[in-house]
Every structure is written in structure tokens, then in C-alpha cells.
Amino acid sequence: MNPWLILAVAAAYFGAVCGVAWWTGRGADASGYFLGNRQSRWWVVAFGLIGDSLSGVTYLSVPGKVGTHAFGYFQMVLGYVLGYVVIAEVLVPLYYRLGLTSIYGYLGQRFGPTAQRTGATIFLVSRVLGAAARLFLAAEVFQRFVFGPLGIPFWVAVPLILALILAYTIRGGIRTLVWTDTLQSGFLVLGLVITVVAISADLGLGPGSLMARAWASDMTRVFDWDWRSPGYFWKQFLSGAAITVVMTGLDQNNMQKSLSCPGAGEARKNLYAFALVQVPVNLCFLLLGWLLHTHARERGIPLPGATDQLFPTLALHHLGTLAAVVFVVGLTAATFNSADSVLTTLTTSFCFDFLRLEERQDIDDAARDRTRRRVHVGFALVLLWVILVLRAYRGGTVPVIDLVMGMASYTYGPLLGLFVLGLGTRARVGGPWLPVVCAAAPLACGWVASNSAAWLGGYRFGTELLLANALLTALGLVVLARTRGPA
């Protein structure tokens, strides 16, 4: 596909997003930026979460991994459902009862300001790394197929993408993102469905023959019952539940949209609806992966060295113009969706958990708004720096979804430990050593994971390392804790 045509499609899509952003961001104040004035419709938030949760990582990495891991990722998807139940029944009522804007305010009320700042720091580091990895993946695709052929270097292309995202998020915040994410989720799902139909038709497969061939293929195997394997079912299922709790329920980026609903009941409806929708959507991405590998094999197309490049290579060079246009729209939606809300929620956490803007009486609303905008731009620059570092040091063969989940196992573990300790015990922890424990636990887990095969009879840690990390954090804090009555 001609790079100018790809660029034109992406530009048209961006124009549509900016139109929605302008319409929804009119007259947005601080309450609109941070919580959408708590007027978001639950079904709009639920549909918007599809694109925010899946992002470019699912769009590119999940189909590519089917060739090496079959449908094993679906074991984790099943665990996601359990995680959303925990969030809806435990965390959402808590956040609404406390009237929180930043969810790490709970840690401040439960354990004190050191715990709040530690939790917020974990979120900031985790989200910056995760968002940078997601945006990096999409930017690499655009660089390879669009900017590179046009002679535009990577270090110019990425700031351009971030500048476009800044253009429609800096004003309206959550009030805008609830609607732009819904638009982007619609394009992402539509692109997925059209691509599956197009490849099936190209292979001469109707609905019945498609399902029959997929069912008979080794690449559609779901369950792994080898307890030593990182893909063992119970590891994946429980890790999927834990990852959902930490990357949604304990993550400001995802919870801020849910907290923009008028009340806890609407927020819970949003989460239950999304939990049901994301199962068939993820299954469709896995089916797309099987179709892509089958198409490449039957047409004699060599597979790219990096599995993340399988979908873009076939869509842009081998499946025709319609598939290429659909892919570009879907990838553009995934790219913007994975980064736009992150800038808003990173800004929210920093302003509330560190700058304490809502408590300052020495500045007026105009000064608060200027500070908020500077923080917003500052995090865009941080994302840019991390993406350029990833570009310089990433080997290129590791699927980005593995990179994101691996980072989450380390960075989110202490956050899970803090919340479990707060909700499940009467321990009262605090003091300058609290962040030391939260930093030491991931280091200890990394040491154990690197030696687990030799020490534990061939056992290799996967994403369940998140649970071990949380447990080690909680135990370390309990050892140093003071006890008191119920919190």
C-alpha cells in the first residue's frame, strides 16, 4: 500500500477524532477534565474500555503469538472475567464511598501520605513503561510502512504522533476521552471483524468451514496442563485475574473513566458489560492470528522475524487495499486509544497525589489549570524519552505483549500487596522504609525467577510472578508493621 495513502487514511481518522474532541471538550472545567463532571454514561464507558484495554499490543501481538503459543492467551482472558468481578464488588464501592478522584487517596487515608505517594509512584512508573511499550509498537509499524519510505526518521515521527494526541486531550480530559475512546473502540472492533471476514473469503472459508478447520488445528489449542510451564492453565487463569485487578482496579488510568459515572451502580454495570464483551473480542483476535498464519502458509509468504510484524506485513502487502485501509484505521485507533487516556490519568495522579492541587489555597483556578497543562505536556515528553530508549535497546523479537505483561508482574506487584494489606488486615504501616520494601520485593522476585528452573525442579515463572511479588511485599510490610484496631 502506498505510504501516502496510509498517511491520508490516518489523517482522516485523526480529523474525526478531533471533531469529537472539540464537541465534547467545549466549556470543560477542572471537574470535566478529571472526572467528566461524573456524568458519563456507563455503556459509553464500557464500550470505550475495549480499545483502551486492548490497545495496539492486542491488535498486533496477540495474532502474531498464535504461531508459537496457540490460543494459550485465552486462559488469561478467562481469568480477566474473575478480576472484573472483584473490581466491581470490592473496589468500585470503596472508591465511591471515599469520594476519590485519585484512587491512591485510599492508601493515604489507610496508611498515610508516604503510602499514597508510593502507590502513585508505582502507577506512574508502571503506566509510563506500559504506555511507552504500546505506543512504541504502533510507532514502529508506522515507521516501517509509512514514515520510513517517506524519509521521515523515527525520532521525528514519534513526537508528531504525541503532538497529535496532545492536541485533543489537553483541554477536555476525561470528558473528551469517554467519547473519543468509544469512537476508537468502534473502529478497532470493526477493523477486526472486516479483516477476519476478508481473509476467510480469500481462503474460501465460510462460517462453518472456518470453525471446522480452526477447531482441528494445533494452533487453536487453549489449555496447557504442564505445571512447570509458564503457560500452565492455573498460572494463566489466576494471573489473568490478578493482572486485571492491578491493571484496571488499582490503575488510575482505567478506574478514572469508571469513576466518571454518576454512581457506583452505573460504574459496576460498566465493568460487568465490559467483562462479557472482552471475551469474544479477544477470541476474535486469536482467530485472526490463526487466519493470518494459515494464509501465509498456504500462499507461501515467509513469516517476519518478529511476530508483532505478521499482521501489518500481510495487511499492507498481501491482502488488498480494503484490508490495508481497515488495518490502518484499526491501528490508528489502537495507537491513539492506548496513549491519550494515559496522559490524562498520569496528570491526574501527579496533580492530586504529589502536587495536592485540590488542597492548595494559595493559587487560583487559572494557576491550577496552567499547572495541570504543564504536567500534561511534561508526561508527553517523558513518554517520548522512554519510547526512544526502547527503540535503541529492544532486540525486536520479543512480542510486546510479553514485554508489557512481564513489566506489570514486577511494577504492579507492590501496589497489589499494599491494597491487599489495607483491605484484608488491620495492620498499620508507614514510615520511610515503606517504599524501600516496595522496591526490594521486585528485585527479590527477579532473582528468584532467574533461578527458579534450577531451584524448583524445572519450574519457570510466568505472569504469576505478580502474585509472588505482591505476597513478598505484604509480608515485608507486615514484619515492620504496627497493629491497631480495624481500619
HELIX and SHEET records of a PDB file:
HELIX    1   1 PRO A    3  GLY A   25  1                                  23    
HELIX    2   2 ALA A   30  LEU A   35  1                                   6    
HELIX    3   3 GLY A   36  ARG A   38  5                                   3    
HELIX    4   4 TRP A   42  HIS A   69  1                                  28    
HELIX    5   5 TYR A   73  VAL A   86  1                                  14    
HELIX    6   6 ILE A   87  LEU A   91  3                                   5    
HELIX    7   7 VAL A   92  LEU A   98  1                                   7    
HELIX    8   8 GLY A  105  PHE A  111  1                                   7    
HELIX    9   9 PRO A  113  PHE A  142  1                                  30    
HELIX   10  10 GLN A  143  PHE A  147  3                                   5    
HELIX   11  11 PHE A  154  THR A  169  1                                  16    
HELIX   12  12 ILE A  174  ASP A  202  1                                  29    
HELIX   13  13 PRO A  207  ALA A  216  1                                  10    
HELIX   14  14 ASP A  218  THR A  220  5                                   3    
HELIX   15  15 PHE A  233  THR A  244  1                                  12    
HELIX   16  16 VAL A  245  GLY A  249  3                                   5    
HELIX   17  17 GLN A  252  SER A  258  1                                   7    
HELIX   18  18 ALA A  264  GLU A  298  1                                  35    
HELIX   19  19 THR A  307  GLN A  309  5                                   3    
HELIX   20  20 LEU A  310  HIS A  317  1                                   8    
HELIX   21  21 THR A  321  SER A  349  1                                  29    
HELIX   22  22 PHE A  350  PHE A  354  3                                   5    
HELIX   23  23 LEU A  357  GLU A  359  5                                   3    
HELIX   24  24 ASP A  365  TYR A  393  1                                  29    
HELIX   25  25 VAL A  400  THR A  411  1                                  12    
HELIX   26  26 GLY A  413  GLY A  424  1                                  12    
HELIX   27  27 LEU A  434  TRP A  455  1                                  22    
HELIX   28  28 LEU A  465  VAL A  479  1                                  15    
SHEET    1   A 2 ALA A 427  ARG A 428  0                                        
SHEET    2   A 2 ARG A 482  THR A 483 -1                                        
END                                                                             
